[in-house]
Amino acid sequence: MLYVTRHGETTWNASGFVCGRADVPLTEKGQKQAEILAEKVAQLEIPVTKIIHSPLQRAKDTAQAVADKLQLPMEMDERLVEMDFGEYDGMPSHETVFQEARQEFAIRFPNGESVLDVYARVVPLIEECLSDKENIYLLVCHNALIRIMNAYFHPMPNATFFDFFVDNTELVAFDSMNDSLSIKR
């Protein structure tokens, strides 16, 4: 079992801007979402024993709320940092140029990363977490990474990749018991 969540709402999320590597803080609503997430995680049937977060403050603050509630330490892992959208960071996410560019999995955003770059850095972390039979992990990260994790567990054509979206602080459980993979929300 591997739990994954997206950070709480940020000012850029609320305004509809592409929010990659910019270290944008949580809004008041995002802070409340993190507290609600902590309550939800504390009530899980299969309890979290390790929390790993992205180096970006919005993920760290979200993870901190959960860590405080569970009285667990947190660790930061650079591999969980949001995708680098390069020149598109801070742009309105509905802009056609951004929407077209993100469809190209192997092509890097100008001065940024490609989906395949992110896949290559996050898959080893997923496999490390799954191979650790003594712990249940909560990864606190970002929508692009969770979308890529979903593709790892559920192979899919590129055309359906963007259909998967995770709201702020939505908790996703990837379950690999009995070699069958499922997702629970």
PyMOL commands that set and color helices and strands:
alter all, ss='L'
color gray80, all
select helices_A, chain A and resi 11-15+28-42+57-70+78-80+86-88+96-101+115-131+143-153+158-161+177-179
alter helices_A, ss='H'
color red, helices_A
select strands_A, chain A and resi 2-6+50-53+74-76+137-141+171-175+182-184
alter strands_A, ss='S'
color yellow, strands_A
deselect
rebuild
show_as cartoon
